[in-house]
Amino acid sequence: MIPLLRQGDGERVTLYVATEGPPRLVQATRTSDVKEDTVTVTGYGATVRAEPPAEEDTVDLSTLRDRLGPL
């Protein structure tokens, strides 16, 4: 892996890119004075099945708009 760094505004972001095979993002880390967050990316090329949610897990946008009021 090769790290790509960016630092500024009190944080450091490091993107790790694969050096073998296609150059793909493998991991991303963001570090600040307060905390560190890391995301690991896997499953490139894996089949993903998408299914619509059950009716009870959905909301009509007009209903949501009525509940939230003007934004």
C-alpha positions as CSV (number, residue, x, y, z in Angstrom):
1,M,0.0,0.0,0.0
2,I,1.0,3.6,-0.6
3,P,-0.2,6.3,1.8
4,L,-1.5,9.6,0.4
5,L,-1.5,12.4,3.0
6,R,-3.3,15.7,3.5
7,Q,-2.9,17.8,6.5
8,G,-4.6,21.1,7.5
9,D,-7.3,22.6,9.5
10,G,-6.3,20.6,12.6
11,E,-6.6,17.2,11.0
12,R,-4.7,14.7,9.0
13,V,-6.2,12.5,6.4
14,T,-4.4,9.4,5.1
15,L,-5.7,7.4,2.1
16,Y,-4.0,4.0,1.6
17,V,-4.1,2.8,-2.0
18,A,-3.2,-0.7,-3.2
19,T,0.1,-1.1,-5.0
20,E,-0.7,-4.6,-6.3
21,G,-3.5,-5.1,-8.8
22,P,-5.7,-2.2,-9.6
23,P,-5.0,1.0,-7.6
24,R,-7.9,0.9,-5.3
25,L,-8.6,2.6,-2.0
26,V,-7.9,0.1,0.8
27,Q,-8.2,2.3,3.9
28,A,-8.8,5.9,4.9
29,T,-7.9,7.4,8.3
30,R,-8.8,10.9,9.6
31,T,-7.0,12.0,12.8
32,S,-7.6,15.2,14.7
33,D,-6.8,16.4,18.2
34,V,-10.1,14.9,19.4
35,K,-10.4,11.5,17.7
36,E,-9.3,9.1,15.0
37,D,-11.7,7.6,12.4
38,T,-10.7,4.7,10.2
39,V,-12.6,3.1,7.3
40,T,-11.5,-0.1,5.6
41,V,-12.7,-0.8,2.1
42,T,-13.2,-4.5,1.1
43,G,-15.3,-6.6,-1.2
44,Y,-14.3,-5.1,-4.6
45,G,-16.0,-7.0,-7.3
46,A,-18.5,-8.7,-4.9
47,T,-22.0,-9.2,-6.0
48,V,-24.5,-6.9,-4.2
49,R,-28.2,-7.8,-4.0
50,A,-30.4,-4.8,-3.6
51,E,-34.0,-5.3,-2.5
52,P,-36.6,-2.6,-1.8
53,P,-37.4,-2.2,1.9
54,A,-40.6,-3.5,3.5
55,E,-43.5,-1.1,3.4
56,E,-43.3,-0.5,7.1
57,D,-39.7,0.6,6.7
58,T,-40.5,3.4,4.3
59,V,-42.0,6.9,4.6
60,D,-43.8,9.0,2.0
61,L,-41.7,12.2,1.4
62,S,-44.8,14.4,1.6
63,T,-45.6,12.9,5.0
64,L,-42.0,13.6,6.1
65,R,-42.2,17.1,4.8
66,D,-45.4,17.7,6.7
67,R,-43.8,16.4,9.9
68,L,-40.6,18.4,9.6
69,G,-42.2,21.6,8.4
70,P,-40.2,24.1,6.3
71,L,-36.5,23.6,6.2
